[in-house]
Amino acid sequence: MGNDRMNPLISIVVPVYNKEPYLAACIHSLQAQAYPDVEIILVDDGSRDGSPGICKQFSRKDERIFFIEEENRGQNGARLTGIEAAHGDWIIFVDADDYVSPQMCMMLLQNQNATHADSVHAAMQNVVHGEQKAISNQLTGVYPACEIMKKFLQNTIVIPERENKNEILNSSMCAILFSRALLLDVFRKMDLRIRFDEDTAGLFAMLLREKNVSYIPEILYYYRQLEDSASHTIIVDLIQQESYFGKYMAGQFRKAQMPEDAYRIIDNQMLVSLFSYGGIHYFNDYPGIFPFVEKKLEGKTFLYGAGRFGELFYKNRQDVPIAGWVDKNYAKYQAREMDVQNPETLCVHDGDAVLVAIRRKRFADEAVAMLKQRYPGCQHIYAISEEILNSPYTLKKLRALRS
């Protein structure tokens, strides 16, 4: 495919790994782009299902589609292959189980032409069991890249409250118009051993190299939230993976001469991952953080607290299935379409557990005392407060991972 065209060519790179049930729908949405000058690069990363056959079939029928097969190197390895094969000056990543708006390429490029930003980010919508749910990246305007890094710090667990609660950022590399030249430089230096937090590593490395980034509020990307996706699976070697991530990002921060307090962005990302995907045992020598993991619970687990901290726990906590979510201000949260119930409806038996996720330790302890009085037979009522997660012990353990 040549570059002798009036419009800039946009290369859409799709890493593919065992996504047979969703792959055709993804490719159809890319073929339907209103912007005429696109190429679609499908990079199969060692799939063991029917994904390669689907890719071959589409590439035979559409000259805009290129298919590359390689041994498994992880998502960022597949992305690097796609970047190197791309003919366009601009690249957009799309995950093989997601789908996009027909206007995605057109609107992203139009904004870049108007703003001259280093990258342009669209809003994303989560899709759970076919239902459209939470929206992320709903910012509008051009921002210094360093300001976006600060906003990511405000979207993790151990932080002050956000000024604007609608500024929910997503660390995905998808739904973004990137410069191929800059991507190539960053990804050729990427630690491809990172198989978890791959998107965050790539996005943060790009932000450290960019000057200005633009956000448009239109929803142009639909992210299927699947139970078997990498971000919703317990990672066996998560501690090692977070060490790869932490060391790589610390090196990038040093090269960019970031101030010492900025490293907290790395620590918070590692904490969220360890907190959410099975790395709790890394903190086992401090029983004040996650005491319930040392006990075998025979009953159900309930969550008390629907504030911002409790909401993060509810959304991210995959290795502790939550049987019920309650808060004394349940009516307020129900008005926001959150699945929060009245604490009076809570039916706790002796073998069950109640996890109290409230940001301030004093209020968390008060809730524990109230629950223990209400359910005297329940021996598993624990408080997880932001202040405990923010302790010097926790920070020391996180710094050790990136040192």
Disulfide bonds with the S-S distance in Angstrom:
none
